[in-house]
């Protein structure tokens, strides 16, 4: 366990954000490796896998619900010096992870996923490729819940390096397996899109196993306890009360992405493939700011649990400044040479043009996204994620309705969607700041070092 209630905030953020950034980069490389080798199969396969991978936002929504609730509750218990409570929360997270894994497999194989892919695919071949990718990736998605529960518990105690190491090993395994299974390197039996999904699933299984080994042999502050695995309604209610709104943010991002795939469908598979490439590269570019934001819940959460409002405020100020600075540099990069970032993923000029133009436009909202990420981390730290969900919902509504209207107008071009996206992200950032200011005024003055966060 690492005490984050003492010492310089900047040092704590850098110490946590660095391994988080590496871990997130490794996680992103999962998808970039898949994307690279799938792109060698042609635009249809690339468009299908890109559209299908949007389903992962729904899985990420559930993962975020689990992780955010776990980090917040564990960090509050650590800040209050309640080790028994922290361990109980972790074991309840393990139980919840098992339930979510079963639910994901049932939803993926019993129809809803197929309905989604078929509703947005540009062609029948695109839809078939998308379904093939989903079917082979689903077991890996389900296994990720176990890793997320263990990683979140560690993060809540201020420890992030073991998770980073495991993620690095799994992405290395994925990078080795993907060309073997997709293209048949060495085996002479190419599996195509299915091979990319299988490689991800195998790597995720190894990652979950390694995390379990770490917890059973090396972790001492929190650990597995069979007696604490039975569902406890009061603990799960607290975890889900914090986690569900945070997960709802990612669910709404699924809606946002689905809207874009739907409104550009008539432009063909190349347009959908280009957008898919651009989004994956954008997610990689976002990593520094997201890493800073993801360090916030544990740092601010421990200080919130310890009743130190000034350190909570200082965490927000410092993290925001760092996020905006990182995003400013990355905006300049995307404005200068966006084609450098996407050129490896396709040889089709139309695909590369769509991806490059997308990055050029959306880079103008990078700073706003950094602010929004940091605000979201603060809401998680204080145990109230409803404001973050409200700001995301506002963005979706202000984007989706005009986007569908524009798509039905004569002279509609894809670039109109990017203009709309930039405007709505800045609106979301402004709303997030206003909501955070309201939460600071409402919750921080009531903090008392002798009072539990649940009572605030």
BADREN-924634 format. One record per residue (C-alpha): residue number from 0; residue in one letter; z, y, x. Coordinates in steps of 0.05 Angstrom, whole numbers. Example, Ala and Ser with C-alpha at 12.3 -4.5 7.8 and 13.67 -1.06 7.14 Angstrom:
REM residues 2
pos	code	up	north	east
0	A	156	-90	246
1	S	143	-21	273
END
This chain:
REM residues 456
pos	code	up	north	east
0	X	0	0	0
1	X	-17	70	24
2	X	25	130	2
3	X	-23	186	-18
4	X	32	233	-42
5	X	45	258	28
6	X	0	289	82
7	X	-64	331	80
8	X	-108	320	19
9	X	-172	330	58
10	X	-152	274	106
11	X	-137	227	48
12	X	-204	242	15
13	X	-243	230	79
14	X	-203	167	95
15	X	-217	137	26
16	X	-287	166	14
17	X	-317	138	78
18	X	-307	64	62
19	X	-321	77	-11
20	X	-388	109	8
21	X	-404	49	53
22	X	-386	2	-3
23	X	-428	40	-54
24	X	-486	43	-6
25	X	-481	-32	3
26	X	-479	-41	-73
27	X	-540	4	-81
28	X	-577	-36	-27
29	X	-571	-95	-74
30	X	-619	-61	-121
31	X	-662	-27	-68
32	X	-674	-94	-33
33	X	-693	-126	-99
34	X	-737	-66	-115
35	X	-773	-69	-48
36	X	-792	-142	-52
37	X	-808	-139	-127
38	X	-854	-80	-113
39	X	-896	-126	-70
40	X	-911	-166	-133
41	X	-946	-106	-166
42	X	-933	-50	-215
43	X	-922	-96	-275
44	X	-866	-134	-241
45	X	-836	-70	-214
46	X	-838	-35	-282
47	X	-808	-96	-317
48	X	-751	-105	-267
49	X	-737	-30	-266
50	X	-732	-26	-341
51	X	-691	-89	-345
52	X	-643	-65	-291
53	X	-623	-9	-339
54	X	-584	-63	-376
55	X	-538	-61	-315
56	X	-514	6	-340
57	X	-482	-30	-399
58	X	-450	-80	-351
59	X	-429	-21	-308
60	X	-399	10	-370
61	X	-354	-51	-379
62	X	-340	-54	-304
63	X	-321	20	-304
64	X	-276	9	-364
65	X	-240	-46	-326
66	X	-238	-10	-259
67	X	-217	59	-284
68	X	-161	32	-328
69	X	-137	-11	-270
70	X	-140	43	-217
71	X	-104	94	-261
72	X	-48	48	-283
73	X	-37	17	-214
74	X	-38	85	-179
75	X	12	113	-230
76	X	58	53	-218
77	X	51	61	-143
78	X	66	135	-147
79	X	128	120	-188
80	X	150	65	-139
81	X	144	10	-191
82	X	114	-50	-154
83	X	128	-99	-209
84	X	89	-57	-259
85	X	31	-50	-210
86	X	27	-126	-202
87	X	30	-136	-277
88	X	-28	-88	-288
89	X	-70	-125	-236
90	X	-60	-193	-269
91	X	-77	-164	-337
92	X	-140	-136	-305
93	X	-158	-206	-281
94	X	-150	-233	-352
95	X	-193	-177	-380
96	X	-245	-191	-326
97	X	-251	-263	-350
98	X	-261	-242	-422
99	X	-314	-191	-403
100	X	-352	-241	-361
101	X	-357	-290	-419
102	X	-378	-235	-467
103	X	-432	-211	-419
104	X	-462	-280	-413
105	X	-463	-290	-488
106	X	-494	-222	-502
107	X	-546	-231	-447
108	X	-570	-301	-467
109	X	-565	-297	-542
110	X	-614	-241	-558
111	X	-592	-168	-550
112	X	-620	-161	-480
113	X	-687	-188	-501
114	X	-691	-140	-559
115	X	-679	-81	-513
116	X	-731	-102	-461
117	X	-784	-115	-514
118	X	-771	-48	-547
119	X	-785	-6	-485
120	X	-834	-49	-444
121	X	-903	-17	-434
122	X	-940	-84	-437
123	X	-926	-157	-454
124	X	-929	-175	-380
125	X	-878	-120	-365
126	X	-831	-147	-419
127	X	-837	-218	-392
128	X	-820	-196	-321
129	X	-761	-156	-347
130	X	-732	-215	-385
131	X	-741	-262	-325
132	X	-702	-214	-281
133	X	-646	-207	-331
134	X	-637	-281	-342
135	X	-629	-296	-268
136	X	-585	-235	-254
137	X	-536	-244	-312
138	X	-489	-294	-277
139	X	-482	-245	-219
140	X	-465	-190	-268
141	X	-411	-233	-299
142	X	-381	-251	-232
143	X	-377	-178	-213
144	X	-320	-167	-263
145	X	-272	-209	-220
146	X	-291	-169	-157
147	X	-283	-104	-195
148	X	-212	-122	-219
149	X	-190	-139	-149
150	X	-224	-79	-117
151	X	-194	-31	-168
152	X	-124	-57	-156
153	X	-133	-46	-82
154	X	-160	24	-93
155	X	-100	41	-137
156	X	-55	23	-79
157	X	-96	67	-32
158	X	-133	9	3
159	X	-209	6	3
160	X	-231	-26	68
161	X	-228	-99	47
162	X	-273	-85	-12
163	X	-322	-49	34
164	X	-324	-108	82
165	X	-337	-158	27
166	X	-392	-115	-3
167	X	-426	-109	65
168	X	-426	-185	73
169	X	-454	-196	3
170	X	-510	-146	12
171	X	-528	-178	78
172	X	-532	-245	43
173	X	-574	-214	-13
174	X	-621	-183	38
175	X	-631	-251	71
176	X	-640	-290	7
177	X	-686	-242	-30
178	X	-749	-250	13
179	X	-736	-325	17
180	X	-731	-333	-58
181	X	-780	-278	-81
182	X	-836	-288	-31
183	X	-821	-358	-8
184	X	-809	-340	65
185	X	-795	-404	102
186	X	-791	-446	38
187	X	-863	-438	15
188	X	-839	-436	-57
189	X	-840	-363	-83
190	X	-799	-351	-146
191	X	-823	-280	-157
192	X	-778	-235	-200
193	X	-732	-294	-216
194	X	-718	-301	-141
195	X	-691	-230	-137
196	X	-643	-243	-194
197	X	-620	-309	-164
198	X	-608	-277	-96
199	X	-564	-224	-129
200	X	-525	-277	-168
201	X	-512	-320	-107
202	X	-488	-260	-67
203	X	-443	-237	-123
204	X	-412	-306	-126
205	X	-396	-305	-52
206	X	-367	-235	-59
207	X	-320	-256	-115
208	X	-297	-316	-75
209	X	-282	-274	-12
210	X	-242	-223	-53
211	X	-201	-279	-84
212	X	-187	-308	-15
213	X	-164	-240	10
214	X	-116	-232	-49
215	X	-86	-300	-43
216	X	-75	-298	33
217	X	-69	-225	55
218	X	-51	-179	-2
219	X	24	-168	-9
220	X	37	-108	-55
221	X	2	-138	-116
222	X	-21	-209	-125
223	X	-39	-265	-172
224	X	18	-288	-217
225	X	5	-342	-269
226	X	62	-317	-312
227	X	31	-248	-317
228	X	-38	-270	-338
229	X	-22	-279	-412
230	X	-47	-217	-450
231	X	6	-162	-457
232	X	-15	-116	-513
233	X	23	-55	-488
234	X	-9	-60	-418
235	X	-79	-75	-443
236	X	-74	-18	-493
237	X	-56	31	-438
238	X	-111	5	-392
239	X	-165	6	-446
240	X	-142	73	-472
241	X	-160	102	-404
242	X	-218	56	-388
243	X	-258	54	-453
244	X	-278	128	-452
245	X	-297	122	-379
246	X	-338	61	-394
247	X	-369	98	-452
248	X	-397	147	-401
249	X	-439	92	-370
250	X	-458	64	-437
251	X	-485	133	-454
252	X	-522	133	-388
253	X	-556	69	-411
254	X	-578	108	-473
255	X	-602	165	-430
256	X	-644	119	-387
257	X	-670	80	-447
258	X	-693	146	-479
259	X	-733	164	-417
260	X	-765	95	-412
261	X	-783	100	-486
262	X	-813	170	-484
263	X	-856	155	-422
264	X	-878	86	-446
265	X	-947	111	-468
266	X	-961	134	-397
267	X	-964	61	-375
268	X	-929	12	-327
269	X	-942	57	-267
270	X	-903	114	-298
271	X	-844	69	-315
272	X	-846	38	-245
273	X	-846	107	-213
274	X	-787	129	-254
275	X	-750	65	-237
276	X	-761	77	-162
277	X	-740	150	-168
278	X	-676	133	-204
279	X	-655	80	-154
280	X	-668	127	-96
281	X	-630	183	-132
282	X	-571	137	-140
283	X	-571	124	-65
284	X	-576	198	-51
285	X	-516	211	-96
286	X	-471	166	-55
287	X	-433	218	-13
288	X	-413	260	-73
289	X	-397	199	-114
290	X	-354	171	-58
291	X	-314	235	-56
292	X	-306	234	-132
293	X	-286	160	-132
294	X	-230	174	-82
295	X	-201	225	-130
296	X	-170	178	-183
297	X	-125	142	-132
298	X	-104	205	-95
299	X	-93	250	-155
300	X	-67	191	-194
301	X	-11	175	-145
302	X	9	249	-143
303	X	6	253	-218
304	X	51	192	-222
305	X	98	224	-171
306	X	102	289	-211
307	X	67	334	-160
308	X	20	380	-200
309	X	1	425	-141
310	X	-25	366	-101
311	X	-64	344	-163
312	X	-97	413	-166
313	X	-109	414	-91
314	X	-144	347	-96
315	X	-193	375	-147
316	X	-208	438	-107
317	X	-219	401	-42
318	X	-261	345	-73
319	X	-305	395	-111
320	X	-320	435	-49
321	X	-338	373	-10
322	X	-382	345	-66
323	X	-421	409	-76
324	X	-432	416	-1
325	X	-459	345	5
326	X	-503	354	-55
327	X	-531	420	-29
328	X	-556	386	35
329	X	-586	329	-4
330	X	-622	377	-51
331	X	-656	409	9
332	X	-678	340	33
333	X	-709	323	-34
334	X	-744	390	-38
335	X	-772	382	32
336	X	-799	311	36
337	X	-787	270	-28
338	X	-845	224	-11
339	X	-806	199	51
340	X	-752	172	5
341	X	-798	133	-41
342	X	-857	114	2
343	X	-832	44	20
344	X	-828	19	-52
345	X	-900	20	-74
346	X	-972	28	-50
347	X	-995	56	-117
348	X	-1008	131	-112
349	X	-990	141	-185
350	X	-924	106	-178
351	X	-906	147	-116
352	X	-927	212	-149
353	X	-883	200	-209
354	X	-824	182	-165
355	X	-833	241	-117
356	X	-840	292	-173
357	X	-779	263	-207
358	X	-737	272	-145
359	X	-763	342	-133
360	X	-741	364	-202
361	X	-676	327	-211
362	X	-650	348	-143
363	X	-636	416	-174
364	X	-580	384	-214
365	X	-547	349	-154
366	X	-493	402	-147
367	X	-479	400	-221
368	X	-474	324	-218
369	X	-424	329	-160
370	X	-380	375	-203
371	X	-384	328	-262
372	X	-367	267	-220
373	X	-305	302	-192
374	X	-282	325	-260
375	X	-290	254	-286
376	X	-246	229	-228
377	X	-192	279	-246
378	X	-192	257	-319
379	X	-183	186	-296
380	X	-126	206	-250
381	X	-89	239	-307
382	X	-99	179	-353
383	X	-142	214	-405
384	X	-217	200	-400
385	X	-237	224	-469
386	X	-258	293	-444
387	X	-306	260	-394
388	X	-336	218	-450
389	X	-343	281	-493
390	X	-382	318	-439
391	X	-428	258	-428
392	X	-440	251	-502
393	X	-458	324	-507
394	X	-509	315	-451
395	X	-540	254	-485
396	X	-548	290	-552
397	X	-576	353	-521
398	X	-625	311	-481
399	X	-646	255	-528
400	X	-664	295	-590
401	X	-708	347	-554
402	X	-739	291	-511
403	X	-764	252	-571
404	X	-788	317	-603
405	X	-826	337	-540
406	X	-858	268	-534
407	X	-892	278	-601
408	X	-922	345	-584
409	X	-994	354	-561
410	X	-997	368	-486
411	X	-933	329	-472
412	X	-925	313	-398
413	X	-872	273	-361
414	X	-850	335	-323
415	X	-824	364	-388
416	X	-771	309	-389
417	X	-748	328	-319
418	X	-740	401	-339
419	X	-698	380	-398
420	X	-656	334	-355
421	X	-638	389	-305
422	X	-617	437	-361
423	X	-572	386	-395
424	X	-537	364	-331
425	X	-516	435	-316
426	X	-492	442	-387
427	X	-450	379	-378
428	X	-420	406	-313
429	X	-399	471	-347
430	X	-368	433	-405
431	X	-332	386	-357
432	X	-301	445	-320
433	X	-277	477	-385
434	X	-247	412	-409
435	X	-212	399	-343
436	X	-182	469	-344
437	X	-155	454	-413
438	X	-126	387	-390
439	X	-93	420	-329
440	X	-60	472	-373
441	X	-37	419	-422
442	X	-13	362	-377
443	X	7	388	-309
444	X	63	436	-330
445	X	97	378	-365
446	X	100	334	-302
447	X	169	313	-280
448	X	180	270	-218
449	X	232	230	-257
450	X	186	217	-317
451	X	133	162	-323
452	X	60	184	-332
453	X	58	145	-398
454	X	109	192	-427
455	X	71	255	-408
END
